[in-house]
Amino acid sequence: MKTSDVCVIFFLLISISADQWNYGNLGPDIWSEYYPLCSGKSQSPINILTACTVYKDFQPFNFILTLDEKHYFTLKNNGHTIISTINNQHKQSSIELTGSNLNGTFEFVNFHLHWGEHYKSGSEHQINGVKYAGEIHFVYQNRQTSQLAVLGIFMQSHLHKKKFVFDKNDVTRNEWQKYFDKAQTLTSENDSISCGLNVTSLMGENLKDFWRYEGSLTTPPCTEGIIWTVFKQPIDFMEEQIKNLRDNVYFEDYRGPQPLYNRTVYRNFIHETSSSIPDYNLCLLDSENKKTMDMFSIFGVINCSILGPDVWYAKYPTCAGQSQSPINILTACTIYKTFTPFIFGSRYNEQHSFTLKNNRYTIVSTFNSEPNLSALKLTGGGLQGIWEFVGLHLHWGENHKSGSEHQVNGIKYAGEIHFIYMNPNTRQTAVLGIFMQSSFIDNGTPSSTAYFIDEDVRKEWKRFFDIAQTLKTEGSTAIMRLNLVLLMGKNLRDFWRYEGSLTTPPCTQGVIWTMFKEPIIFIESEFQALRQNIYFKNNRGSQSLYTRKIYRNFFRETLSSIPDYNCCPSRD
């Protein structure tokens, strides 16, 4: 097979038209609806848990000598990223790879980058939950078997030139600058340009230590059987280089980590360190028999984009605390506990006055004081004392499978409602959270979940959406009357309970969280109205649990079908 044939085959594989998938409304959480392999059990990327990796002796990589030559590449905007392939109009030697326990000779196909919305988010793989600003993928293919192998290198971003001094003679830095100068000009899909680059210089000098596992393409069709090598040491970049890609090409283009299932991640170096976060030291030790084992340990005022959740802690240190919300609720790890029933005030089932306001991040609905405040007080549910209702707000995401802040065994909902209460004596905050499930009605035909919509609940929320979607600018307000019983729905029996934090800065901890098990079902068009008229998304991702416990008030709990989510810390 000729090099050109290989390049064409692979280019067709990953260069699906831009209207079939993207990183927004047709983003990673719903790829599997159009590309079933994207929900497979050997997907990439993954969160590499260092405490769970297995040492294995690998042969050295063998890059052929011609790798040191300059090669001419065609850089092209394919609608998702900038992909760089060998320019066959120039007569030049091939780039080949052998060794490192790869079977046969692998021929270079392309390289491309993934980056994120800021300097702490963008890499596809994570190390113990740590993200880098970006990730470089060098793609190779076995000319005999057509199997793909990807070499991944993290991109470390540095904000300040004065704090990080680059060597002017650094060949890697200089070579990448050539690339960035060309790539940032490709602002429209199908734009292309030729560029002479040295692959050895692009890959840098830190190719000694790596992790190895079997995974998939990180874009549709998510083909599995890919041999992944992720190098431990990143390449250093200045933030302005990556920022130029965000500003001129695409804002972000990365997929989040996928479940590991029963796969093993190997490393080629003997000594490995564990994470300081207990969550990331939980390993499935007996994956062959699919048994879940106990813990194995080797020893505010900010937005959701360029100043998003991953960098909140820089201005609000509490956002990096050990009792943060939201969390991924692992049902196998919850503890049964008896709670007294919630007791809502006698006049909850009446309409009360609320002020809806666009506060720049969401629509906040604040209860307007009335003479008889006892109507909206709350007791029971294991809460100490009497709690007064403050207000409610919503979180949503870019599509119908991404938007809830909390997750259940890695499953996300389209959104999440937070009903906020405060104890007037202790000033402590309690939040009642309810998941929002999205349902489609196509050409008048409802989906299966649409049949479970409570019409009274839906009508009350439709009144809310009709007003909320008109508040398009920061500071805009509206007053309306709402019935909290209808807004909360009828499924308030089963719930999970834990202690966490506010999910926005200043991320104050000590918040008592109640997450109800049953969602309220909405019509997808209602979410679309918020995305299109208010904000595209406004949700924070799950935070580490550390040593906290999650309780449930219902006796029987189901486990996840994904082994990763059934691995729990040992209990005292």
N, C-alpha and C positions, 0 to 999 in steps of 0.2 A: 504493500500500500504506500502510495506517495504521501509526502508531507502535506501537499496541497489537499489531497483527498481527506486526510485526517482532520485538517483544519476546517474544511468545509462541513464535514459530518458533525464535528463538535460545535461549530458555529451555529449550525441549524438547530442543534440540540438546545442551546441556551438562549438563542436569539429569538424568542417567541415575541410576537407583536405586542407592543406596549399596552394595548387596550385589554389584554386578557389577564394580566396580573400586574400588580405594582406594589409599592410599599405604603399605600394609603388606604383608600376605600376598598381596594381589591388586594389587601395586604396579606402577610404571612398567615394570620389566624384563619383565613378562609380559603387559602390556596387548595386545601384538600377537597373542597367542594367541586373544583374544576380539574384538579390533578390528584387523583386518589393516592398516588405514591407518597404525597407530602404528609400523609398521616401514618406512614409505615413505621416499623419498629427499629429501623437502622438509619435514622435521619440525622442530618447535620444542620447547624453546628451543635455542640454540646457544651455544658459547663464542666470543665475538667476538675474533678475533685482530687487534689494531689494526694490526699491520705489514702485514696482508694486505687491509685495506679499500681501496676505490677511491673517490677523490673524485668527487663529482657535484654539480652545481649544482641545488638544489631550490628551487621557489617557496616563499614563506612559508606557514605554516599560516594559515587564515582561520577563526577561531572566531566564530560569529555573536554579536551583541551580547547576546542574551538569555542567553548563557552566564553573564553576571554576576549573573543573578537567582538567588534561592534556589529550589531545586526540592525537591519532596517525593519521597523514595525509600522503597521497601520493602526493608529489609534482611532477608535470609532465610538461615538455615542449610540448605544443600541437601545435607548429608551429606558434603561435602568441603571447603567453605569458606563464607565469608559473601558472598553475591552481592547486589548493590544495583541494583535496577531502578527505573525511573520509576513512581511511584504514580499510576495513571490515575484514581483517585477524585478527584484535585484537578485543576481546570482550570488548566493551565499550558502555557507555550510549549515547543516542541521544542528540543532541543540539537543543532545541526548543525555539520558540519565540511567545509571545502573546502580546496583548495590543496595545496601540498607534493607536486605531481605525482600526486595522487590523481584518478582520473577520475570526475567527477561530484560529487554531494553525498552525504555520509555522515551518517547519523542515529545519535545515541547509543542504545546498547542497554543496557549495564550497566557497572559497574566492580566489580572484586573484587581480593582480595589473595592473595598466596602468601608463606608465611613458613616458617622452619625451626626446628631444635631449639635453636639458640643464635644469638648476635649475629653470627656469622661465616658463617652458612649459612642459606639460605632463598630467595634470589633464584633465579629459573629461568634467566635468562641469566647468563653470566659474562663478564668482560672480562679476557682473558689469564689465565684461571684464577681470577681474583679473584671471590669471591661477596660479596653483600651480605646483610643480615639479612632482606630481603624484597623483593617486587616488586609494584607496582600495575599492573593492566591496565585501561585504559579502552577498551571495545569499541564500535566503530561499524560500521554496515552501510549499504551503498549501496542506496537504496530501489528503484533500477531493476534492478540486476544481482544483488542479494543478496550481493555480495562483502563480506567482513569485513575491517576494518582495526583493528589494535590498537595503542594508544599505551602503551608500557611505561615506567615510571619506577621506578628503584631506591629502596629504603628503607635509609638509612644509620642504624645504631643506635649510640647513645652511652650508655655504661655509667654515667658519673658526671656528675651535674648540675653539680658544681663545676668540672669540667674543660671542660664545654661549656655556655656560657651562651646560653639562648634569649631572644629578645626577647619580652617579655610581650605586645607588640602585633603579633606575627607572626600574620597572618591565616591562613596555611597551617597553622601549628601549632595554632592555636585551632580551626580547622575540623575538623582530624583528631581533636582531642580529643573533639569532639562525636560523631564517628563511633565512636571506641573506647569511649566511655561506653555507647553503645547496643549495639555489636557484641558486646562481651564478655558480655552477658546472654543471648545466643542459644546456650545450651549444648547444646541437643538438636536433632536433625534436624527440619526443618520449622518450628522456632521462627521468628517474624518480628516485625518492629517497624517503625514508620514514623519517618522522620527527615528534617528539613529541612536541606539542605546546599547549598553553593555550589560548583559544579564548578570554576570558575576558581580559587577558593581552594585546593581540594583538589589541583589540578595544580601549584601553585606557580608561581614566576616564571622558572625556569631551563629554558625550552623552546626554546632557541636551537640547540644542537648535538645532533645525533642520528645514529644508524646506521639503515640501511634494508635490508631483505632480504625475500624471499618465504618464508613458512614455513607453519605449521599451528597449529591449536588445541593447547594443551599438556595437554589432558585428552581422554579418549576421547569421540567416535570419532576424534580426531586429524585432523580434516578439513584438507586442504591447500589452498593457494591463498590464504592469509591474508597481507595486507600488514602487515609488522611495522615499527614505528618504535620504537626503543629510545633514550631520551634519555640523554645522557652524564652530566648532573649529577643526583645523587640528592637526595631530600628527607630532611632530618634528623628523626630521631625519638629519643625517650628509650627505652632498652631496656625499661623497665617497661611501656610501652604495648604493645609486641609480646609481651612475656612474659605479659601478661594474656590475649592470644589463645591462646598455648600452654597456659596453665593452665586456661582456661575453655572453649575451643572445640575446637581440634585441635592436637596437638603439632607437626605439620608437614604441609605440603600443597604440595610442589613436585616437579617433574620435573627430572631432570638434563639436561645438554646432549646434543644429538643430533648425529650426523655432518653435516657441511656438504655432502658430496658435491661437485658441481660448481657450486654456487650462488655468487654474488658478493654480498659485503656492501659496501654503499656508505656513505659518510659525507658530510655536508653542510658540513664544515669542512675547510679546506685543510691545516693542519698537524696531523700525527698523530705520536705517539710510539710507539716499539716497546717490547716487554717486556724487563725485565732477565733474564728466563728464556729461554734460547735455544730451548727447545721451542716457545714460542709465537710465534716469528718465522719458522716454516717455512710457506711458502705454496705452493699449487698455482698456478703461473704460467700453465700452458698447459692450463687445464681443458677448453677446447673440444675439444682433441685427446686429452684424458685422459692426458697424459704427466706422469709424476712428475718434478718438478724438484728441484734441490739447494736448499740453504738460501738464502733471500732475506732479507737483514737491512737495515733502514733505518739503522742505525748498528751404664709404671708404675703411677702410682697415680691413676687417673683413669678415668672411664667413657665410654661410647659415645653419650651423649645430650646433656644440657645442657653437659657439659664434654667434648664429643667431639673427634674428630681435628682439626677445623678450628681449634680454640683450644688444642690441646695445647702449642703453642710458647710460649704466654704463661707457662707454668710450667716447661716443658722446652724451652729455646731450640734444642737440637739438632734438635728435630722440624721446624724450618724450614731445616735444612741442605740442602746441594746433592747429597747422596748418600743420599737417603731411599728407603725401600721402603714399600709395594710399587710396582710400575710397570706401565704398559701396554706389553707387549712388542709392538713393531711388527716383524712378521716380515720385512718388506721391508728393514729397517734392521739386521738382525742380521749378524754376521760369522762366517764359517766358521773353525773352529780345531780342530786335532786335540788331543784329551785322552786321557790314559791311562785305562783302564777303572777303575771303582770296585772296590775289594777290601774286601768285608765280612768281619768276623771269622768264625772257623770255626764258632761256635755260635749264629749269628744265627737259624738255623732250629730253635731250641728255645724253650720257654716260659721267660720270666724274670719276676721279681716287679716290679710297678709299684705306685706309690701314686697313685691318681686323686684330685684335689682341686678343688673349686670355689673358685677364687681371686677370685671376684667378677666376672670378665670372661669366663672360659671354663673348660673342664675341662683342667687341666694334669696330664699323666701323667709322673711322675718315676721314673726307673730306680732301683730299690733296690740298693745296692751288694752285689756278690757277691765271693767270694774270687778268682775268676778274671775280672777285669775285661777282659782281652784278648778275651773272647768278643764284646764289643760295641764293638770299635774299628774304625776306618775309615781306609783309605789310598787313594791313587790319585785319579782324577777331576780331576787338575790341582791337587789340594790338597797343600800342602807339609807333610810330617811325618805324624805319627800323630794321629788325632782320636778323642776318646772320646764315646760317646753320653751325652747328658744327659737328654733326655726328649722328649715330643711333645705337641702340642695341636692343636686344631681352630679354624677360623674358619668361620662360616656367616652366612647372611643371612635376610631376611624371606620369601623365596620361592625357588623352584627355579632361578631365573635370576639370583640375586643373593646373593653370600656369599663368593665367592673374593676374596682380596685382590689378587692379580695378575690382569691381564686379558691376553688375546691378541687384538690388533687390535680392542680394545673389547669383546670377548666375555667375559662373566663366567660362572663356574660356580656351582653351588649352595654350594660350600664349598672349603676348602683345608686340607690337613694339613701341619704343619711338624714335621720331625724335626730336633732340635737337637743339634749336636756342638760340642765345644770342644777346641782344641789346648792340652794341659796345659802346654806350654812357653811359648807366646806369649800364651795366654789369648784368642786370637782365636776368634770364633764362626763356624760354618758352618751353613747351614740347607738341608736337602733338602725342597723343596716339591712336593706332589702335589695336582693338582686333584681335586675331588670332583664327579662328575656325577650328577645326580638322574634317576631313572627311575621311571615310574608303573606300578603294577599296579592296573587298575580291574576290579572284579568278577572277579578271578582271571585277567584277560587282561593279559599284560605288554605294555608298549610295545616299539618296535623295539630301543631300546638295552638293554632288560632282558635280551635274549638274549645279550648279551656279558658278563653278570655272571659273574665267577669265583666259583663256589660256596664254595671253600675260603676265599678272601679274604673273601667276604661273611659266612661263619659266624664268622670271627675278629672282624670288625668288629661283628657283631650282639652278640657277647659283650660287647664294649666298650660299645656303646650301651645294652644292658640294665642295666649298672651305672652308666654315666655319667648317665643320665636320672633316677636316684634321688638324685643329689647336688644338691638343689634350693636349698640355702641356702649362703651364703658360709662357707667353712671346713670344710664337710662333706667327708669322705674315705672312700675304700674301697681295699682292697688286692686286686689280682688278678694273674694270670699271663697274659702275652701273648707271641705269637710275632711278632717284628718282620718276618720274611720275608713272612708272610701279610699283615701290616698294610701293608707297602710295595707289595704286588702284584708283578706279573711284568713290567711295562712300564717298566723303568728303563734303557732303552738311549738314547733321544734326549732331550736336555735343552738348556736355555739357561743361560748363566752370566753373572753381572754382580756388581759390588760395590755393596752397599746398606747397609741398617740394620735394626735391630729395628723391627717394625711397631707396637710399643706403646711408651709412654714408659718410659725416657728417650730412646728412638729412637737408641740408640748406633750410630754409623756404623762402617764397616770390616768389615761382615759379608759373608761370601762366600755368595752365593745360587746355588743350583742349582734350576731349575724344570723338572721333567720334563714332556715334551710330552703324554704319554698320561695321561688321567685314570683314576681308579678309579670304577667305576659302583656307585651305591648306590640303595636304594629310598627314594622321597620320604618315606614314613612315618617313616623313621629320622631325617630332618632335622626333621620336624614334632615328634617327641618332644623334641628339643633345644630347639626354639623355644618349645614350650608349657611345658616343665618346667624349663628352665635359663634361657636368655636369648633374647630375640627375634632379636637379631643382634649380631655382635661383630667386624665387619670394617672395616678402614681403606681408604679409596679410594686410587686410584693417585696417585703423586707425580711431580713433574717429573724428567725424566732429566738435564737440563742437558747436560754434555759427556761423560757416561759412554758406554761401549760395551757392547753386549750380544753375547755370543758364542754360537754354537751348535756342537754336536759332530756334526751330521749335514749331509751335503753339500747336498742339495736342499731348498729352502725354498719354500713357496707364498706368494703375495701375497694381500692382502685384496681383497675385491670392493668395498670402500669406499675411494675415492681418498684421503680424509683420512689414512688409515693407511699409505699408501705413500709419504709425503713424508718424506725423510730429510735430516739435515744432511750437508754435504759432508765427505768424509773426507780427512785429510792423507795 
